[in-house]
Amino acid sequence: MKLIKYLSVALIPLLAYLLFWPVPITPKPWTPPPPSRTYPYNDELKGIEKLAVGFGIGPEGLSFDSRGRIYAGFDDGRVVRFAADGSAAEVLGNTGGRPWGTRAEPDGSSVLVADAVKGLLRIAGGAVDVLATQADGVPFKLTDDLDRGADGTIYFSDASSKYGLPMMMADVFEHGNYGRLLRLDPDATDARVLMDGLHVANGVAVSPDGDYLLVSETLQYRVMRYWLKGEKAGTSEPFIENLPGFPDNISYNGRDGFWLALYAPRDPALDFALSHPWLLKLVYRIPPMLRPKPAKHAWVLKLDPTGKVVADLQFNGDGAYAPITSIREMGPYLYFGSIEYPAIGRMPIPSALLPQQTNRAFETEPSAAGSSEIQQRHD
């Protein structure tokens, strides 16, 4: 009886803390629809080769120049260029923040950087120049990813205009709509807002003809399309919805579609909590080191230009390269970046997805294109 009494005395304050302690978030209830289709497990990503092992943590936002050299941002602020096999590392500069997205000039003379802390940057000759830190008077709090149009316009995302990097998880628990899609025109000094109200604006990709943009809306499990040209210019619509995981960076592969990284599979417990604000507050009160962690599940999808899934590659076994937060196709390889993993990933493109090969499992036939076109389309 004494033990029960002592436990009761100890548990009452803990329960009161979990239920009533003030928190800085105001969760917005949302009931997520289920995934729009099934995604049977496979181990297609089992053979990812690890490059630049031990060089640093979190090589994120991969891009390439015309020589096939890799550019990546690390969690200590370094932006680094590697040879295609992960060797010959060159530190191009240090942003003093957290570089999440890069786009290299074709000749390698400079690299654009979306830095979660510092904003939109350019690195050239070792110097770090700030291009933009706010739009419409609202500072960027979590600059995430970028892409560049053929005319030099930079399109980029601010994942949240409310919460910065130290409070990033607050946006998840609040399910806030503070994300923005932005543009910076050539020679302009002020960025403009194209879309706001996004639930964590993440990866950005320009379509091959420059007529629309894609932006991952991570906490809505979808990718949005924003039209730049034509009758729909200035409007947006879902490109793909009800995804099975959290969409992260997205990239055009240079010939027939887009690669989308999924940070982790959806969690049924989180989906349930999203419709119960009190439960989100309770979990937020739990110390971060004790909260449930996302599954270590490597996962990427290939989408055709209509948003249809034409390839589904996964692996969650021992040694999985996870989480995958960026993916790029260059030559005969897929390259993978991660916000957490201490290496760059690489694997040959599955034979069924190579040009002029028929992917019977998904009933699609990619068009032929060489690796040189890949770089032209990206840059």
C-alpha positions in Angstrom: 0.0 0.0 0.0 2.8 2.4 0.8 4.4 1.8 -2.6 1.1 2.6 -4.3 0.8 5.7 -2.2 4.4 6.9 -3.1 3.8 6.2 -6.8 0.6 8.1 -6.7 2.3 11.1 -5.1 5.0 11.0 -7.8 2.7 10.4 -10.8 0.2 13.2 -10.0 2.7 16.0 -10.6 3.9 14.3 -13.8 0.4 13.9 -15.1 -0.4 17.5 -14.3 2.8 18.6 -16.2 1.9 16.5 -19.2 -1.6 17.8 -19.4 -1.4 21.4 -18.2 2.1 22.9 -18.4 2.1 25.9 -20.8 3.6 25.3 -24.2 4.4 27.8 -27.0 2.3 26.1 -29.7 -1.3 26.3 -30.7 -2.0 23.1 -32.7 -4.4 23.3 -35.5 -6.6 20.2 -35.8 -6.4 18.3 -39.1 -7.5 14.8 -40.0 -5.2 13.4 -42.7 -6.8 11.3 -45.4 -5.2 7.9 -45.9 -2.6 7.3 -48.6 -4.2 7.3 -52.1 -2.7 3.9 -52.9 -0.7 1.0 -51.4 3.1 1.0 -51.4 4.2 -2.6 -50.9 7.6 -2.8 -49.2 10.7 -3.6 -51.3 14.5 -3.5 -50.8 15.5 -1.7 -54.0 17.6 0.8 -52.0 19.5 -1.9 -50.2 22.7 -1.5 -52.3 23.3 2.2 -51.8 27.0 2.9 -51.8 28.3 5.4 -49.2 30.6 8.2 -50.4 32.7 10.7 -48.5 32.2 8.7 -45.3 33.4 10.5 -42.2 33.8 13.8 -43.9 30.8 15.4 -42.1 27.2 15.0 -40.9 24.2 15.6 -43.0 25.3 16.2 -46.6 22.0 17.9 -47.8 20.7 19.6 -50.9 22.8 17.9 -53.5 23.5 19.6 -56.9 26.0 19.1 -59.7 28.0 21.2 -62.2 28.6 20.3 -65.8 31.6 18.2 -64.9 29.5 16.0 -62.7 31.0 17.2 -59.4 28.8 17.0 -56.3 27.9 20.0 -54.1 26.5 19.5 -50.6 25.8 21.5 -47.4 26.8 20.0 -44.0 25.5 20.5 -40.6 28.5 22.5 -39.5 27.9 25.2 -42.2 30.4 24.0 -44.8 29.4 23.9 -48.4 31.6 21.3 -50.1 32.4 20.1 -53.6 33.4 16.5 -54.4 34.4 14.5 -57.4 31.6 12.2 -58.7 32.9 9.3 -56.6 33.0 11.4 -53.3 36.7 12.0 -53.4 38.7 15.3 -53.8 36.7 17.3 -51.3 37.0 21.1 -51.6 35.4 23.4 -48.9 34.0 26.3 -50.9 32.9 28.3 -47.9 31.1 28.2 -44.5 27.8 29.9 -44.2 27.9 30.0 -40.4 24.4 28.4 -40.5 22.9 25.2 -41.8 22.9 24.9 -45.6 19.9 22.8 -46.7 19.8 23.4 -50.5 22.5 24.1 -53.2 22.5 24.8 -56.9 25.9 25.0 -58.6 26.6 27.1 -61.6 27.4 24.8 -64.6 31.1 25.9 -64.6 31.4 25.6 -60.9 32.3 29.2 -60.4 29.7 29.8 -57.7 26.9 28.0 -55.9 23.6 29.2 -54.6 22.6 28.1 -51.1 19.4 28.0 -49.2 20.5 28.2 -45.6 18.1 27.5 -42.8 19.6 30.1 -40.6 21.1 32.7 -42.9 18.7 32.9 -45.8 19.4 32.8 -49.6 23.1 33.0 -50.2 25.7 32.8 -53.0 29.2 31.4 -52.5 32.0 32.4 -54.9 35.7 32.5 -54.5 35.4 31.6 -50.8 33.1 34.6 -50.1 29.6 34.2 -48.8 27.2 36.8 -50.1 23.6 37.3 -48.8 21.0 37.6 -51.5 17.8 37.8 -49.5 16.7 37.4 -45.9 13.1 38.5 -46.0 10.0 38.9 -48.3 7.2 41.4 -47.9 8.8 42.5 -44.6 8.6 39.0 -43.1 12.0 37.5 -42.3 12.9 34.0 -43.4 13.0 31.6 -40.4 13.8 28.3 -42.2 15.1 28.8 -45.7 14.9 25.2 -47.1 15.5 24.5 -50.8 15.9 26.2 -54.2 16.0 25.8 -57.9 16.8 28.1 -60.8 14.9 29.0 -63.9 16.5 29.2 -67.4 16.4 33.0 -67.1 18.3 33.1 -63.8 15.3 33.5 -61.6 15.8 31.8 -58.2 12.8 30.0 -56.8 13.1 28.9 -53.1 11.2 27.9 -50.1 10.9 29.3 -46.5 9.7 26.3 -44.5 8.4 28.5 -41.8 8.0 32.2 -41.2 7.3 31.6 -37.5 9.8 29.0 -36.2 13.5 28.9 -36.8 15.9 26.0 -36.7 16.0 25.6 -32.9 12.2 25.4 -32.7 11.7 23.5 -35.9 9.7 20.7 -34.3 7.2 23.3 -32.9 6.0 23.7 -36.5 5.4 20.0 -36.7 3.4 19.8 -33.5 1.5 23.0 -34.3 0.8 21.9 -37.9 1.2 25.5 -38.8 0.7 27.0 -42.2 3.7 29.3 -42.1 5.6 28.1 -45.2 6.2 30.2 -48.3 7.3 29.7 -51.9 9.3 32.6 -53.1 11.2 34.0 -56.1 14.2 36.3 -56.5 14.5 37.8 -60.0 17.9 38.4 -61.6 19.6 41.5 -60.3 16.7 42.1 -57.8 17.3 42.8 -54.2 13.8 42.0 -52.9 12.3 38.5 -52.9 8.6 38.1 -53.7 6.1 35.7 -52.3 4.4 33.3 -54.8 2.6 31.1 -52.3 2.0 31.3 -48.6 0.0 29.3 -46.1 2.0 26.1 -46.8 2.5 23.5 -44.1 6.3 23.4 -44.1 7.4 24.4 -47.6 10.2 22.1 -48.5 11.8 20.9 -51.8 11.5 23.1 -54.9 11.8 22.0 -58.6 11.3 24.0 -61.8 9.6 22.1 -64.7 11.7 21.3 -67.8 9.9 24.0 -69.8 9.8 26.5 -67.0 6.0 26.6 -67.0 5.4 25.6 -63.4 7.1 24.9 -60.1 6.8 22.0 -57.7 7.0 22.5 -54.0 6.8 19.8 -51.3 4.3 20.5 -48.6 5.7 18.2 -46.0 3.1 18.3 -43.3 0.2 17.9 -45.7 1.8 14.8 -47.3 1.6 16.3 -50.8 3.4 18.2 -53.5 1.9 21.4 -54.9 2.2 22.7 -58.4 2.4 26.5 -58.9 1.9 27.7 -62.5 4.3 30.3 -63.9 3.0 30.5 -67.4 -0.2 30.0 -69.4 -3.8 30.5 -68.5 -3.2 29.2 -65.0 -0.3 31.5 -64.2 -0.3 32.6 -60.6 -2.5 29.7 -59.5 -1.7 26.5 -57.7 -3.0 22.9 -57.4 -2.0 19.6 -55.9 0.5 17.7 -58.1 0.3 14.5 -55.9 -1.6 14.1 -52.6 -2.0 11.6 -49.8 1.6 10.4 -49.9 2.7 7.5 -47.7 5.5 9.6 -46.1 6.8 13.1 -45.5 7.9 14.6 -48.8 11.2 16.4 -48.7 13.4 17.5 -51.6 12.3 17.0 -55.2 14.3 17.2 -58.4 13.7 16.9 -62.2 15.8 14.1 -63.6 16.5 15.8 -66.9 14.4 13.6 -69.2 11.1 12.1 -68.1 10.1 12.9 -64.5 10.8 14.0 -61.0 12.5 12.2 -58.1 10.9 12.8 -54.6 12.6 12.0 -51.3 10.4 10.8 -48.4 12.0 11.7 -45.1 10.1 8.9 -43.3 6.9 6.9 -43.6 3.7 8.3 -42.1 3.1 7.4 -38.5 -0.5 6.3 -37.6 0.0 7.6 -34.1 1.0 11.1 -35.5 -1.9 11.0 -38.0 -4.3 10.3 -35.1 -2.7 13.0 -32.9 -3.0 15.7 -35.6 -6.7 15.7 -35.1 -6.4 16.1 -31.3 -4.6 19.3 -30.3 -4.5 18.3 -26.6 -2.6 15.2 -27.5 -0.1 17.1 -29.6 0.5 19.4 -26.7 1.0 16.5 -24.4 3.7 14.9 -26.7 5.4 18.3 -27.1 5.8 18.5 -23.3 7.8 15.2 -23.4 11.6 16.0 -23.5 12.8 15.7 -27.1 15.2 12.8 -26.3 12.2 10.7 -25.1 9.8 11.4 -27.9 9.1 8.8 -30.5 11.6 8.9 -33.4 10.7 8.5 -37.1 11.5 5.2 -38.6 14.8 4.8 -40.4 13.3 3.9 -43.8 15.1 4.8 -47.0 12.3 5.8 -49.5 12.1 7.7 -52.8 9.4 7.9 -55.5 9.7 8.7 -59.1 6.8 10.8 -60.5 5.9 11.3 -64.2 5.0 14.9 -65.4 1.4 14.3 -64.5 2.2 13.4 -60.8 1.7 9.6 -61.3 4.0 7.3 -59.3 6.1 5.3 -61.8 8.8 4.0 -59.4 8.8 3.2 -55.7 12.2 2.4 -54.1 12.6 1.5 -50.5 14.8 -0.2 -47.8 14.6 -0.3 -44.0 17.0 -3.0 -43.1 20.4 -2.9 -41.4 22.7 -0.3 -42.8 19.9 1.6 -44.6 20.9 5.0 -45.9 18.2 6.9 -44.0 16.6 9.3 -43.8 16.9 10.3 -47.5 16.1 14.0 -47.8 17.4 14.8 -51.3 17.9 12.8 -54.5 19.5 13.7 -57.8 20.0 11.7 -61.0 23.3 12.2 -62.7 24.5 10.0 -65.6 24.0 6.4 -64.7 23.5 7.0 -61.0 21.1 8.2 -58.4 22.7 10.3 -55.7 21.2 10.7 -52.2 21.6 13.3 -49.6 20.5 13.2 -45.9 20.0 15.8 -43.2 21.4 13.3 -40.7 23.5 10.5 -42.3 27.3 11.0 -42.3 27.9 10.2 -46.0 26.5 10.8 -49.5 24.7 7.9 -51.1 25.0 6.6 -54.6 23.6 3.6 -56.6 23.1 2.8 -60.2 19.8 3.7 -61.7 17.6 0.5 -61.7 17.8 -1.0 -65.2 14.0 -0.8 -65.6 14.2 3.0 -65.2 17.0 3.6 -67.7 16.2 5.4 -71.0 14.4 3.2 -73.6 13.6 0.5 -71.1 10.1 -0.5 -70.2 9.2 -0.4 -66.5 6.5 -3.1 -66.6 5.7 -2.9 -62.9 4.5 0.6 -63.3 3.6 0.6 -67.0 5.6 3.5 -68.1 8.4 4.0 -70.7 10.9 6.8 -70.0 12.2 8.7 -73.0 15.8 8.5 -74.0 18.2 11.2 -72.9 21.9 11.5 -72.2 23.5 12.6 -69.0 24.5 15.9 -70.7 20.9 16.8 -71.0 20.4 16.1 -67.3 22.8 18.9 -66.4 21.3 21.3 -69.0 17.8 20.8 -67.6 18.9 21.2 -64.0 20.9 24.4 -64.7 
